[in-house]
Amino acid sequence: MVEESPKTILLIEDEADLCDMLQDELAQAGYKVVTARNGEHGLERIHEIDPDLILCDRAMPRMSGYDLLERIRGIYPQYADIPFIFLTALSDARDREAVEHLKPTAYLGKPVDFEELRTQVQKALAND
């Protein structure tokens, strides 16, 4: 019997403590987790690892999650089908509306509810 290899999640988060907590949580759930600390580094990592899912902070220095998703959807169509989940402390409805045209898979608020995170990740990967 061949075991299925774990799904790879690219976690892009600039807050070190939160990144570590999320990485631990996702690894415990059985996922391979690769991290990046900003959108520029995240874009490099996408090219390197071709992840099964991207979990990305919305507001970061150097390249925001919004800018990253905009590039993926516009310039890199080969990655356009990768599920993309935003993490954000921005709770204003206008902020969500500003990214809807980019069709993120999900939009999770901070502080992160780990149960909701696991549910959304499972749901996104099931539709993959």
Buried (B, 14 or more C-beta within 10 A) or exposed (E): EEEEEBBBBBBBBBBEEBBEBBBEBBEEBEBBBBBBBBBBBBBEBBEEEEBBBBBBBBBBEEBBBBBBBBBBBEEEEEBBEBBBBBBBEBEEEEBBEEBEEBEBBBBBBBEBEBEEBBEBBEBBBEEE
